[in-house]
Amino acid sequence: MSAGRAASSPIGGFGRWFALAGIAFAMWAAPTASAHLWSSTGWDAGQHLGTLVDSYRNLFRPERITGSGMAGAGFGATTVTMLFVAGIGAAVAGLRLARRRVATARGLASGRDLERFSAKAIVDRSPVILGERHADPKRSGVLLGQDRYSGRAVWVPKESTVLVLAPPRSGKTSGTVAPAVVDHHGPVVATGVRDDIMSWTHPWRALAGTPMWVCEPMRTDRPLPPGVLEVRWSPLAGCEDMVTARLRAEALFSALPKGGANDEFWRTAGHALLAGYLMAAARQDGTIADVVGWLDRDTDVSPVESLRDVARLLDDPDDVLEQSTLLAVAAQLEAAIAQDPRFKAGVTGQALQAIEPFRLPAIRRMCEVPMAESFDPRTFLVEAGTIWMLGSESHQRQAAGVCTALTAAIVEAARQLAREQGGRLRPPLLLALDEAVNVAPIPRLEQLLSTGGGSGIQTIVVLQSMAAARHAWGKEMGDALLDFNNAKLVLGGLSDAQDLQDLSTLLGQRDEVVAQASRSGRLGLLDPGDQSWSWRQVPVMRPDEIRELDSERRGEALLIARSAKGVLIRQPRIYDRTPPGVAGNKQRLGRRRGR
């Protein structure tokens, strides 16, 4: 009869011998050190084995030990105390060693692997990220949590992009997004579907004394935290330039769900039409209401005439290129207006979908602002401000277009400023895009993830599943999104079987030792039998093990970063920190919500 079972490697015996050697040393060292404290004759309890044994036999009656020169219980009490302290220390060290060995045996990051995630490694990167060496790792890195087995802090540099896969109520906001916002030194754009992200992070961001804004297009009359201003921003800002107008139209279209191949044709045509109208409105110092009106009256040629009037006023030889651009856009709009009604209806319909939120009074109040008074992304970056983009659960569809367009405008301003600063924005910009699909599905996210870190734009994108990414950005980009980041942080509770299998595959496989025991059966249970060892390949973590991570209660998460082995971490919650200016017990803001 034979049986197989998984077992630890035979080489694990080294740890047991090491522990036995430590115990033997403590048994010798404790009475020896105690004797030096209490003996009046210079007696050495550890001079040979017989003396050592005698000292333990008469631990609390040392006067019976020949030549000890001691009396009373002091020798015994000191020896026992030393052994107790040594035992506690050995237990703690042994537990850490054992836990670290468990991680290594499971194919997860070893102590050496964790060095690349240490605060020292982050500080060593600070000259590249900040332009100078800075001793505070928070300046050039993001603390994600502590290694589950060793308790060591796990950092990633600010040039890393982080993709967070987390279902609702798994602690993604309180454990990942809010701590990153609080610790960041520089401008921050933080998105979310509730006020939690603002209420949790406002006390720390207010300390910097830099401007704070909230962009919640459908916000009611709820009071704002002290020092926070409501954004008033014109979507036409910067659209005098055709490149900016196209980027703005692209951002507005990005808030719409992706369709099929046929839908993409109409989206492209609608995108071009909307860009032309945005430029025309900006050139005549109009408002977004003008754009809505032109699309409603699809035979209105006033934007064409407006562009041509502006072009005629440009009579300087240096304005030839600008003049030709204006005339080209005017001709494009004129051709679109003159199209067959059925074709035009398809194109105009797409543009109307993108511009639909601007019909709502609340959004028009926010966006119909003179461009001279409009929120300026460049000034926001220079002043290292904070802006919270909030799209309430009941109004996400209406708010997404505005939040997406404004976020994209800030990103583009950051890129331009980075080019002026030698290629890297300093201090870095943090984009903490919680609920990115629902609040701000910015266009060309894959490009931002792959190149933004090197420009001083760190992006943390939080998704509930990869299926949500495919819905927002299309199947091709959604499928490739896992590749366009330096670090993947996975929280428990995911339910998409393909996502879980992909993550398990990324972690790779490990060797597992299997013990094979065989017995002849003649001696029954007394038969010692024969034992042999073999190896087999098993996943580092099975899909079900990833799904069962206890993120909500214990803050467990899985980090997969670049070529490193996986790291199981535990994330403290933002509400376990004491807000600035709050004395006594810690405020546990929103703990019941488990966000």
C-alpha positions as CSV (number, residue, x, y, z in Angstrom):
1,M,0.0,0.0,0.0
2,S,1.3,3.4,-0.8
3,A,0.2,7.0,-0.3
4,G,1.3,10.4,-1.5
5,R,1.2,13.7,0.3
6,A,2.6,17.2,-0.2
7,A,5.5,18.0,2.2
8,S,8.1,20.6,2.8
9,S,11.6,20.1,1.4
10,P,14.0,17.9,3.3
11,I,16.5,20.8,3.4
12,G,14.2,22.4,5.9
13,G,16.1,20.5,8.6
14,F,18.8,23.2,8.5
15,G,16.4,25.6,10.2
16,R,15.8,23.0,13.0
17,W,19.5,22.5,13.6
18,F,19.9,26.3,13.7
19,A,17.2,26.6,16.3
20,L,18.7,23.8,18.5
21,A,22.1,25.6,18.3
22,G,20.4,28.8,19.5
23,I,18.7,27.1,22.4
24,A,22.1,25.5,23.5
25,F,23.8,28.8,23.4
26,A,21.1,30.5,25.5
27,M,21.2,27.7,28.0
28,W,25.0,28.3,28.4
29,A,24.9,32.1,28.2
30,A,22.1,32.8,30.7
31,P,23.7,31.3,33.8
32,T,27.2,32.5,32.7
33,A,26.1,36.1,32.5
34,S,24.1,35.8,35.7
35,A,27.1,34.4,37.6
36,H,29.2,37.4,36.5
37,L,26.5,39.7,38.1
38,W,26.0,37.9,41.4
39,S,29.2,35.9,42.2
40,S,31.7,37.6,44.6
41,T,34.5,35.2,43.7
42,G,34.5,35.5,39.9
43,W,33.0,32.0,39.6
44,D,32.1,31.0,36.0
45,A,29.0,28.9,35.6
46,G,29.8,27.9,32.0
47,Q,33.4,26.8,32.5
48,H,32.6,23.2,31.8
49,L,29.5,21.0,31.4
50,G,29.5,19.7,35.0
51,T,29.5,23.2,36.4
52,L,26.7,24.2,34.0
53,V,24.5,21.3,35.0
54,D,25.2,22.0,38.7
55,S,24.1,25.6,38.3
56,Y,20.7,24.5,36.9
57,R,20.2,21.9,39.6
58,N,20.7,24.6,42.3
59,L,19.3,27.5,40.4
60,F,17.6,29.1,43.4
61,R,20.1,27.7,46.0
62,P,23.4,28.8,44.6
63,E,25.1,28.6,48.0
64,R,25.2,24.8,47.4
65,I,27.4,25.3,44.3
66,T,31.0,24.8,45.3
67,G,33.0,28.0,44.9
68,S,30.1,30.1,43.6
69,G,30.3,32.7,46.3
70,M,26.5,33.4,45.9
71,A,23.5,33.2,48.1
72,G,19.8,34.0,47.7
73,A,17.4,33.9,44.7
74,G,19.1,36.6,42.6
75,F,21.1,34.2,40.5
76,G,18.1,32.0,39.7
77,A,15.8,34.9,39.0
78,T,18.3,36.6,36.7
79,T,19.0,33.4,34.8
80,V,15.3,32.6,34.4
81,T,14.6,36.2,33.2
82,M,17.4,36.0,30.6
83,L,16.1,32.7,29.4
84,F,12.6,34.1,29.1
85,V,13.7,37.2,27.2
86,A,15.9,35.0,24.9
87,G,13.0,32.7,24.3
88,I,10.7,35.5,23.3
89,G,13.3,36.9,21.0
90,A,14.0,33.5,19.5
91,A,10.3,32.9,19.1
92,V,9.8,36.2,17.2
93,A,12.8,35.7,15.0
94,G,11.8,32.1,14.4
95,L,8.3,33.0,13.5
96,R,9.5,35.7,11.0
97,L,12.0,33.2,9.5
98,A,9.3,30.5,9.3
99,R,6.8,32.9,7.7
100,R,9.4,34.1,5.2
101,R,10.3,30.5,4.4
102,V,6.7,29.8,3.9
103,A,6.5,32.6,1.4
104,T,9.6,31.4,-0.4
105,A,8.4,27.8,-0.5
106,R,5.1,29.0,-2.0
107,G,6.9,30.7,-4.8
108,L,6.3,34.2,-3.5
109,A,8.9,37.0,-2.9
110,S,11.8,36.1,-0.7
111,G,13.6,38.6,1.6
112,R,16.1,39.3,-1.2
113,D,13.2,39.9,-3.7
114,L,11.6,42.4,-1.3
115,E,14.7,44.6,-1.4
116,R,13.5,46.1,-4.7
117,F,10.4,47.2,-2.9
118,S,12.2,48.7,0.1
119,A,12.2,52.4,1.2
120,K,16.0,52.4,0.5
121,A,15.4,51.4,-3.1
122,I,12.9,54.2,-3.5
123,V,15.2,56.7,-2.0
124,D,18.0,55.6,-4.3
125,R,15.6,56.4,-7.2
126,S,14.8,59.9,-6.0
127,P,17.5,61.7,-8.0
128,V,15.8,60.4,-11.2
129,I,12.2,61.1,-10.1
130,L,12.7,64.4,-8.2
131,G,16.0,65.7,-9.7
132,E,17.7,65.5,-6.3
133,R,18.2,62.9,-3.7
134,H,15.5,63.0,-1.0
135,A,15.6,61.0,2.2
136,D,11.8,60.8,2.5
137,P,10.6,57.8,0.4
138,K,7.1,59.3,0.2
139,R,8.5,62.0,-2.1
140,S,9.5,59.5,-4.7
141,G,7.4,56.4,-3.9
142,V,4.0,55.0,-3.0
143,L,3.6,52.8,0.1
144,L,1.2,49.9,-0.9
145,G,1.3,48.0,2.4
146,Q,3.4,45.5,4.4
147,D,4.5,42.1,3.3
148,R,2.2,39.5,4.9
149,Y,5.0,37.2,6.0
150,S,7.8,39.5,7.1
151,G,6.0,42.8,7.9
152,R,8.4,44.8,5.7
153,A,7.1,47.9,4.0
154,V,6.4,47.4,0.3
155,W,6.9,50.5,-1.9
156,V,6.7,51.2,-5.7
157,P,8.4,54.2,-7.3
158,K,6.3,57.1,-8.5
159,E,7.3,56.4,-12.0
160,S,5.4,53.2,-11.8
161,T,1.8,52.9,-13.0
162,V,-0.5,50.8,-10.8
163,L,-3.5,48.8,-12.0
164,V,-5.8,47.9,-9.2
165,L,-8.3,45.1,-9.8
166,A,-10.9,45.2,-7.0
167,P,-14.6,44.5,-6.7
168,P,-16.9,46.8,-4.7
169,R,-16.5,47.0,-0.9
170,S,-13.1,45.4,-0.9
171,G,-11.3,48.4,0.7
172,K,-9.8,49.7,-2.5
173,T,-10.4,53.4,-1.7
174,S,-9.5,53.3,1.9
175,G,-6.5,50.9,1.5
176,T,-5.0,52.0,-1.8
177,V,-6.3,55.2,-3.3
178,A,-6.7,57.4,-0.2
179,P,-3.3,56.6,1.3
180,A,-1.6,57.4,-2.0
181,V,-3.3,60.7,-2.2
182,V,-2.5,61.6,1.4
183,D,1.2,60.8,1.1
184,H,1.7,62.5,-2.3
185,H,3.8,65.6,-2.5
186,G,2.6,67.4,-5.7
187,P,-0.6,67.9,-7.7
188,V,-3.4,65.3,-7.3
189,V,-6.4,64.4,-9.4
190,A,-8.5,61.9,-7.5
191,T,-11.8,60.4,-8.8
192,G,-14.5,58.5,-7.1
193,V,-18.3,57.9,-6.9
194,R,-18.7,59.1,-3.3
195,D,-17.5,61.9,-1.0
196,D,-15.4,59.3,0.9
197,I,-12.2,60.1,-1.1
198,M,-12.6,63.8,-0.4
199,S,-13.5,63.5,3.3
200,W,-10.7,61.0,4.0
201,T,-8.0,62.9,2.3
202,H,-9.0,66.6,2.7
203,P,-7.4,67.1,6.2
204,W,-3.9,66.1,4.9
205,R,-4.1,67.9,1.5
206,A,-5.3,71.1,3.3
207,L,-2.0,71.1,5.3
208,A,0.0,71.9,2.1
209,G,-1.9,75.2,1.8
210,T,-2.3,74.7,-2.0
211,P,-5.6,75.2,-3.9
212,M,-8.3,72.5,-3.5
213,W,-11.2,72.0,-5.9
214,V,-14.1,69.6,-6.4
215,C,-15.6,68.8,-9.8
216,E,-19.0,67.2,-9.2
217,P,-21.2,68.4,-12.0
218,M,-24.4,67.2,-10.5
219,R,-23.6,68.2,-6.9
220,T,-26.5,69.3,-4.7
221,D,-26.2,72.0,-2.0
222,R,-24.2,69.8,0.4
223,P,-21.6,71.9,2.2
224,L,-18.0,71.5,1.0
225,P,-15.0,71.0,3.4
226,P,-13.2,74.1,4.4
227,G,-11.0,75.7,1.7
228,V,-12.5,73.6,-1.2
229,L,-13.9,75.4,-4.2
230,E,-16.3,74.2,-6.8
231,V,-14.7,74.1,-10.3
232,R,-16.0,76.3,-13.0
233,W,-14.4,75.3,-16.3
234,S,-15.2,76.0,-19.9
235,P,-14.8,73.0,-22.2
236,L,-13.9,75.5,-24.9
237,A,-10.8,76.6,-23.0
238,G,-7.8,76.1,-25.4
239,C,-10.0,75.0,-28.3
240,E,-8.9,78.0,-30.4
241,D,-6.2,75.6,-31.4
242,M,-7.4,72.7,-33.6
243,V,-5.2,70.1,-31.9
244,T,-6.7,71.0,-28.5
245,A,-10.2,71.0,-30.0
246,R,-9.7,67.5,-31.3
247,L,-8.3,66.3,-28.0
248,R,-11.3,67.8,-26.2
249,A,-13.8,66.1,-28.6
250,E,-11.9,62.8,-28.2
251,A,-12.3,63.1,-24.4
252,L,-16.0,63.8,-24.6
253,F,-16.5,60.8,-26.9
254,S,-14.4,58.6,-24.6
255,A,-17.1,58.9,-21.9
256,L,-19.5,57.0,-24.3
257,P,-19.5,53.2,-24.3
258,K,-17.6,51.6,-27.1
259,G,-19.6,50.0,-29.9
260,G,-18.8,47.7,-32.8
261,A,-16.7,48.3,-35.9
262,N,-19.7,50.0,-37.7
263,D,-20.2,52.3,-34.7
264,E,-16.5,53.3,-34.9
265,F,-17.0,54.8,-38.3
266,W,-19.8,57.1,-37.1
267,R,-17.8,58.0,-33.9
268,T,-14.9,59.1,-36.0
269,A,-17.0,61.3,-38.2
270,G,-18.9,62.7,-35.2
271,H,-15.6,63.4,-33.4
272,A,-14.3,65.5,-36.3
273,L,-17.6,67.4,-36.5
274,L,-17.6,68.2,-32.8
275,A,-14.0,69.3,-32.9
276,G,-14.9,71.8,-35.6
277,Y,-17.8,73.2,-33.7
278,L,-15.7,73.5,-30.5
279,M,-13.0,75.5,-32.4
280,A,-15.7,77.8,-33.9
281,A,-17.3,78.5,-30.6
282,A,-13.9,79.2,-28.9
283,R,-12.9,81.6,-31.7
284,Q,-16.0,83.7,-31.3
285,D,-15.7,83.7,-27.5
286,G,-18.9,81.6,-27.3
287,T,-20.0,79.0,-24.8
288,I,-20.8,75.3,-24.9
289,A,-24.4,76.3,-25.4
290,D,-23.5,77.6,-28.9
291,V,-22.2,74.1,-29.8
292,V,-25.3,72.4,-28.5
293,G,-27.4,74.8,-30.6
294,W,-25.5,74.3,-33.8
295,L,-25.8,70.5,-33.5
296,D,-29.6,70.9,-32.9
297,R,-29.9,73.1,-35.9
298,D,-27.8,70.9,-38.3
299,T,-28.3,73.3,-41.2
300,D,-27.0,76.4,-39.3
301,V,-24.0,77.8,-41.2
302,S,-23.1,80.5,-38.7
303,P,-20.1,78.6,-37.3
304,V,-18.7,78.3,-40.9
305,E,-19.1,82.1,-41.4
306,S,-17.6,82.8,-38.0
307,L,-14.4,80.9,-38.8
308,R,-14.1,82.6,-42.2
309,D,-14.6,86.0,-40.6
310,V,-11.7,85.3,-38.1
311,A,-9.5,84.0,-41.0
312,R,-10.1,87.2,-42.9
313,L,-8.9,89.3,-40.0
314,L,-5.5,87.5,-40.0
315,D,-3.5,89.6,-42.5
316,D,-0.1,89.2,-41.0
317,P,2.3,87.0,-43.0
318,D,3.2,85.1,-39.9
319,D,-0.5,84.0,-39.6
320,V,-0.7,82.2,-42.9
321,L,-0.6,78.7,-41.4
322,E,-3.3,79.6,-38.8
323,Q,-5.4,81.2,-41.5
324,S,-5.2,78.1,-43.7
325,T,-6.2,75.9,-40.7
326,L,-9.3,78.1,-40.0
327,L,-10.4,78.0,-43.6
328,A,-9.9,74.2,-43.8
329,V,-12.0,73.6,-40.7
330,A,-14.7,76.0,-42.1
331,A,-14.7,74.0,-45.4
332,Q,-15.0,70.7,-43.4
333,L,-18.0,72.0,-41.4
334,E,-19.6,73.3,-44.6
335,A,-19.3,69.9,-46.2
336,A,-20.7,68.2,-43.2
337,I,-23.7,70.5,-43.1
338,A,-24.4,69.9,-46.8
339,Q,-24.3,66.1,-46.5
340,D,-27.1,63.8,-47.3
341,P,-29.7,64.1,-44.5
342,R,-29.5,60.4,-43.6
343,F,-25.7,60.3,-43.5
344,K,-25.7,63.6,-41.6
345,A,-28.2,62.3,-39.0
346,G,-25.8,59.5,-38.2
347,V,-22.8,61.8,-37.7
348,T,-24.7,64.5,-35.9
349,G,-26.3,61.8,-33.6
350,Q,-22.9,60.7,-32.4
351,A,-21.8,64.3,-31.6
352,L,-25.1,64.9,-29.8
353,Q,-24.5,61.9,-27.6
354,A,-21.2,63.3,-26.6
355,I,-22.5,66.8,-25.9
356,E,-25.8,65.6,-24.3
357,P,-24.8,66.3,-20.6
358,F,-24.3,70.0,-21.4
359,R,-28.1,70.4,-21.8
360,L,-28.5,69.9,-18.0
361,P,-28.8,73.1,-16.0
362,A,-26.4,72.0,-13.3
363,I,-23.7,71.2,-15.8
364,R,-24.3,74.3,-17.9
365,R,-23.9,76.5,-14.7
366,M,-20.5,74.8,-14.1
367,C,-19.3,75.1,-17.7
368,E,-20.8,78.3,-19.1
369,V,-18.0,80.5,-17.7
370,P,-15.9,83.2,-19.5
371,M,-12.7,81.6,-20.6
372,A,-10.7,84.2,-18.7
373,E,-12.3,83.0,-15.4
374,S,-12.1,79.3,-16.3
375,F,-10.2,76.8,-14.2
376,D,-6.7,76.7,-15.6
377,P,-5.0,73.2,-15.6
378,R,-1.5,74.7,-16.0
379,T,-1.9,77.0,-13.0
380,F,-3.3,74.0,-11.0
381,L,-0.2,72.0,-11.7
382,V,2.3,74.7,-11.0
383,E,0.6,75.4,-7.6
384,A,0.5,71.6,-6.8
385,G,-3.2,71.7,-6.1
386,T,-5.8,69.0,-5.5
387,I,-9.0,68.3,-7.4
388,W,-11.5,65.6,-6.6
389,M,-13.6,64.4,-9.5
390,L,-16.8,63.0,-8.2
391,G,-19.5,61.3,-10.2
392,S,-22.4,60.2,-7.9
393,E,-23.8,56.8,-8.5
394,S,-27.2,58.2,-9.7
395,H,-25.6,60.7,-12.2
396,Q,-22.5,58.9,-13.5
397,R,-23.6,59.0,-17.1
398,Q,-24.2,62.7,-17.0
399,A,-21.0,63.6,-15.1
400,A,-18.6,61.4,-16.9
401,G,-18.2,63.5,-20.0
402,V,-17.2,66.7,-18.0
403,C,-14.9,64.8,-15.6
404,T,-13.3,62.9,-18.5
405,A,-12.7,66.1,-20.5
406,L,-11.3,68.0,-17.6
407,T,-9.0,65.2,-16.5
408,A,-7.7,64.8,-20.0
409,A,-7.1,68.6,-20.2
410,I,-5.0,68.3,-17.0
411,V,-3.0,65.4,-18.4
412,E,-2.3,67.3,-21.6
413,A,-1.2,70.4,-19.6
414,A,1.1,68.1,-17.5
415,R,2.7,66.7,-20.6
416,Q,3.4,70.2,-22.0
417,L,4.8,71.4,-18.7
418,A,7.0,68.3,-18.5
419,R,8.5,69.0,-21.9
420,E,9.3,72.5,-20.7
421,Q,11.0,71.1,-17.6
422,G,13.3,68.8,-19.5
423,G,11.0,65.8,-20.0
424,R,9.8,65.2,-16.4
425,L,7.2,67.0,-14.4
426,R,8.4,68.1,-11.0
427,P,6.8,67.6,-8.6
428,P,5.0,64.6,-10.1
429,L,1.3,64.6,-10.8
430,L,-0.7,61.8,-9.2
431,L,-3.8,60.5,-11.1
432,A,-5.7,58.4,-8.6
433,L,-8.5,57.1,-10.9
434,D,-10.8,55.2,-8.6
435,E,-13.9,53.9,-10.5
436,A,-12.1,55.1,-13.6
437,V,-14.6,53.5,-16.0
438,N,-17.6,55.2,-14.3
439,V,-16.1,58.7,-13.5
440,A,-13.3,59.5,-16.0
441,P,-12.6,57.0,-18.7
442,I,-9.9,59.1,-20.3
443,P,-8.9,58.4,-23.9
444,R,-5.7,56.6,-24.9
445,L,-5.2,55.3,-21.3
446,E,-2.8,52.7,-22.6
447,Q,-0.5,55.4,-23.8
448,L,-0.6,57.2,-20.5
449,L,0.2,54.0,-18.6
450,S,3.1,53.2,-20.8
451,T,4.8,56.6,-21.0
452,G,3.3,58.8,-18.3
453,G,5.6,57.5,-15.5
454,G,8.7,58.7,-17.3
455,S,7.1,62.1,-17.7
456,G,6.3,62.5,-14.0
457,I,2.7,61.5,-14.3
458,Q,1.9,58.6,-12.0
459,T,-1.4,56.8,-12.6
460,I,-3.3,54.5,-10.3
461,V,-6.2,53.0,-12.2
462,V,-8.9,51.1,-10.2
463,L,-11.1,48.7,-12.2
464,Q,-13.7,46.2,-10.9
465,S,-12.8,43.8,-13.7
466,M,-11.1,43.7,-17.1
467,A,-14.6,43.3,-18.6
468,A,-15.3,46.8,-17.4
469,A,-12.2,48.1,-19.2
470,R,-13.2,46.4,-22.5
471,H,-16.7,48.0,-22.2
472,A,-15.2,51.5,-21.7
473,W,-12.2,51.4,-24.0
474,G,-12.9,48.6,-26.5
475,K,-11.9,45.0,-26.5
476,E,-8.4,45.4,-28.0
477,M,-7.3,48.0,-25.4
478,G,-9.1,46.2,-22.6
479,D,-7.4,42.9,-23.4
480,A,-4.0,44.6,-23.5
481,L,-4.4,46.8,-20.4
482,L,-2.7,44.3,-18.2
483,D,0.5,44.8,-20.2
484,F,0.5,48.6,-19.9
485,N,1.5,49.0,-16.3
486,N,4.4,48.3,-13.9
487,A,2.5,47.0,-11.0
488,K,-0.8,45.1,-10.6
489,L,-2.5,45.1,-7.3
490,V,-5.3,42.5,-6.9
491,L,-7.8,42.5,-4.1
492,G,-10.0,39.5,-3.1
493,G,-13.5,38.9,-4.3
494,L,-13.0,39.0,-8.1
495,S,-15.5,36.8,-9.8
496,D,-14.4,36.8,-13.5
497,A,-12.9,33.3,-14.1
498,Q,-10.7,34.4,-17.0
499,D,-9.3,37.4,-15.0
500,L,-8.4,35.1,-12.1
501,Q,-6.8,32.5,-14.4
502,D,-4.8,35.2,-16.2
503,L,-3.4,36.4,-12.8
504,S,-2.6,32.9,-11.7
505,T,-0.7,32.3,-14.9
506,L,1.3,35.6,-14.4
507,L,2.4,34.3,-11.0
508,G,3.9,31.2,-12.6
509,Q,4.5,27.9,-11.0
510,R,6.5,26.5,-8.1
511,D,8.1,23.2,-7.2
512,E,6.2,21.2,-4.5
513,V,7.8,18.3,-2.7
514,V,5.7,15.1,-2.6
515,A,6.5,12.4,-0.1
516,Q,5.6,8.8,-1.2
517,A,5.3,6.4,1.7
518,S,4.9,2.6,1.1
519,R,4.2,-0.2,3.6
520,S,4.2,-4.0,3.1
521,G,1.2,-4.4,5.3
522,R,2.6,-7.3,7.3
523,L,3.2,-5.3,10.5
524,G,0.2,-3.1,10.2
525,L,0.6,0.3,11.7
526,L,4.0,-0.7,13.2
527,D,5.5,-1.2,9.7
528,P,7.8,1.8,9.2
529,G,7.7,1.3,5.4
530,D,9.8,3.2,2.9
531,Q,9.6,6.9,2.0
532,S,10.8,8.6,-1.1
533,W,10.6,12.2,-2.4
534,S,9.6,13.6,-5.7
535,W,8.8,17.1,-7.2
536,R,5.8,18.4,-9.0
537,Q,4.9,21.7,-10.6
538,V,1.9,23.6,-9.1
539,P,0.6,27.2,-9.5
540,V,2.1,29.7,-7.1
541,M,-1.6,30.7,-6.4
542,R,-4.6,29.0,-7.8
543,P,-7.5,31.2,-9.2
544,D,-9.6,30.3,-6.1
545,E,-6.8,31.3,-3.7
546,I,-6.6,34.8,-5.4
547,R,-10.4,35.1,-5.2
548,E,-10.4,34.2,-1.5
549,L,-8.0,36.9,-0.4
550,D,-9.5,38.6,2.6
551,S,-9.3,42.2,1.5
552,E,-12.4,43.6,3.3
553,R,-11.5,42.5,6.8
554,R,-7.8,41.9,6.8
555,G,-6.6,44.2,4.0
556,E,-5.0,41.4,2.0
557,A,-3.8,42.1,-1.5
558,L,-1.6,40.5,-4.1
559,L,1.1,42.6,-5.8
560,I,2.5,41.5,-9.2
561,A,5.2,44.0,-10.3
562,R,7.4,43.7,-13.4
563,S,9.7,40.7,-13.2
564,A,9.5,40.2,-9.5
565,K,7.8,37.3,-7.8
566,G,4.3,38.0,-6.3
567,V,4.0,39.7,-3.0
568,L,1.1,39.1,-0.6
569,I,0.6,42.3,1.4
570,R,-1.7,43.8,4.0
571,Q,-2.9,47.3,3.6
572,P,-3.7,49.6,6.6
573,R,-6.8,51.7,6.2
574,I,-6.8,55.5,5.8
575,Y,-9.3,55.8,8.7
576,D,-6.8,54.2,11.0
577,R,-4.6,57.3,10.7
578,T,-5.1,60.3,13.0
579,P,-6.1,63.3,10.8
580,P,-4.0,66.4,11.3
581,G,-5.2,68.6,14.2
582,V,-7.2,65.8,15.8
583,A,-6.0,65.1,19.3
584,G,-6.7,61.9,21.3
585,N,-8.3,58.9,19.7
586,K,-8.0,58.3,16.0
587,Q,-10.9,59.3,13.9
588,R,-12.2,56.4,11.9
589,L,-14.0,58.2,9.2
590,G,-16.4,56.1,7.2
591,R,-15.1,52.8,8.7
592,R,-18.6,51.2,8.5
593,R,-18.7,51.6,4.8
594,G,-15.8,49.3,4.1
595,R,-14.8,51.1,0.9
